[in-house]
Amino acid sequence: MIRKYKKAKRSRSIILYTVIVSILLSIVCLSMIRYIYQNAEEEAFESLHMQTKQFKEDIQLQIKSDIENLVTLANVAAQLYEKDEDFTVVIDSFEEIGLIADVGILLPNNTMETRKGRVSVAGKIDFHEEVQKGTHTTGKVSDLTDAKREIIRSATPIVSKGETIGILYGLINLNTLNERYRNLADSLDAQLYVYEREKGNILLDTFRSNRKNIAELKEMQYKDDFSYEAMMETEKGYTAFVSPLLRETLYLHYSPLDIEDWQIMLARTEKQVFANAHHIAGVLFMIFALMLLLMAVYFVAVFRSEMRRNEVMKKASEIRKLLLDINQQHSNITQTLETIAVFSNARSAVFVDTDQEDHNYISANNAEKLLGGKDRSYFVAELFRYATEIHQAQGAAVSVISIEANKYLRKNNPEFYRFLLDHQIEKVIFSAITDKHNHIGILGVLNPQKPIRTRKLLYDISICFSIAIYNKKKLNRTELAAETDSMTGLKNRLSYNKMLDNLKETQPQNLACVYVDVNELHLYNNRLGHAAGDEMLCYIANTLKELFYGNSLYRLGGDEFLAFVENTSAEEIRGIVACIEEQMTLMNYHIAVGTAFRAKTADVEEMVKEAEKRMYEKKAQYYQNKEQKVLVDQEDDITATRTGIDEIDALLSVLKEHYCGVYRVSLRTNAVHRLLMPAYLGYEENENDFASLFSKYIGERVNPDFHRAIMSFLDYGAIETQLEEGVVPRITYKKIDGEMRILSVYPLKQGEPGDTLWVFARA
């Protein structure tokens, strides 16, 4: 009954959660739709703003171009007039250009020259008033020769010898203007209006609404905070109103034109503005319905996942109980591995670490597939390599890694791929536990049939397993202390001496001896502390454990390590040594490694001495290279001047600890005289041009980021002005080798005018 009650309660909870999530999804969906429509409205206004700007530029450019063409015709007419020729020939020869359909000339007697001849315009227009206006463009006006036709006039004076002899008019037909921009507006799904701001006369209307005046919009129903009055009071902005003709909202942007008092307005319908929004909203509704449909599937999946999780947690709890008694019952390790293998339905389970803990369980029906000897050493070494790479890449203390014998492995690690195939291993899943000393523990299974649950179980119990093994080893440490180095976990010299006796008796074949010594351990301890030095030694020891897994490793002294490797080759040892040196380089540690190899072992101690000798040769080479570098750097920077007088030479030796070079420089003659360490600037006895010497030094020795700043010191006039004002010119700069320097310039009051002291010091 209790179980049924719990299931019923869980079912009700799932139903409740489904309803809550559905409501939340509905709220989210509606909020998203609202946001989409708001965003569409904002984008519409922004788009109208940008397109209005484009139309403005095009119209203004066209009107300006037409006026320029009129000015050109006016100049031609003036030239004809000055030659006593009939300047009205420009009218007869005119062909439609731009927006100008026809031209006419207003004469001082208020008559108009047209294609049809001269007509009187007295009372309609005044020549002298038109002269005062200069070059201009009108709004909507009646044609002077046909009062029923409304046009736009562009006018420019015809000037001859400083006197206006006529006004050249370009006539713009309103229909031409509408046709010119209607197609462009239609291509943008917009309606374009141009009207006179003061009079309200509509000049351009691509919507074909037949409105004559913008005041007709006053009766429209405006949206939100928009109004007709606000639109007429501001030069530019946005507005929106409901069109009774279209029965939908029009969204508009208006802005002034740089032509008389013209105003441009661009509009787009609600249907155009929200076309994408309607589509997206429909898609969202479909997605919402699909999500509701998937909710049931999701909760079923969650329920099943929860069941699997509970199963994993139950098994993990069972394993932890076994691990609690691992110190009293050593067989619990094997029993734990068996539990893991059975739960994962795997062939076998294994635990190994860099302290040479090695435990394995394999089912009885797979006993013949148990890895041993070199095969096991190679297999474990590969797992350690993968664990190290993952740890270096991710930096996580626990990582669960899966390796499959697939195409990817065949491409990137063909040798390991063939090994897995040969031993019928399809998949390996293992967790790697790594501590700050580069100690690695691996808990894994081979050929698991339940990979998802296996990964979860390994992740949950790996730390607990590692801690249990650690505690077991800690209890055994007392009896091992006599033969184990306490800090690195390697065997000590006592164990080494026992191994020598053993090797003398067994005389193994293909034996290698690897002797490792740490360079500058004392210097490392002095600079960073003994804790840092100990950490370095532990890191080196753990690296040797990884690369010499299964072999005899010893710490002979404070910074000396030795390894015996049986059944190997000189070539294989060289490869391992290269890996060790590469790993140390990554950590900025320095070691010297010497090796010796014997196909047949006769005298082990002689073999160790040979490896030790080669190690000392490498060590000597390291310090020799370092000393040469230091000497080169010193010769490159400092050459002290020696006078032969002991007291002065002693003083100079003290000064050079802080001062790199001191020069006497004349700002008037550019002459230079050395006082201390002349080689700092590459000085030679025959060099007397300080500017050239200093420029060469900047180019060869100074970091390029500081070139401009330090080159300013060659402005002797500015340097001398600063010194006269009591200011010491000074700059801190960086050399190309990263060292910081300070240059200071001081006046020499006892010398000649312009004499200065240039001091280069360490920062």
PyMOL commands that set and color helices and strands:
alter all, ss='L'
color gray80, all
select helices_A, chain A and resi 2-82+89-92+127-133+174-187+214-219+228-233+270-273+275-324+331-344+364-369+373-394+407-412+414-422+451-483+493-506+521-528+530-547+570-586+604-637+646-655+678-681+690-701+704-714+716-724
alter helices_A, ss='H'
color red, helices_A
select strands_A, chain A and resi 100-106+111-114+117-120+136-137+141-143+146-160+163-173+191-196+202-205+221-222+237-243+248-256+262-269+348-353+358-362+398-404+427-434+440-446+509-518+552-555+560-565+591-600+659-666+672-676+730-734+740-747+755-762
alter strands_A, ss='S'
color yellow, strands_A
deselect
rebuild
show_as cartoon
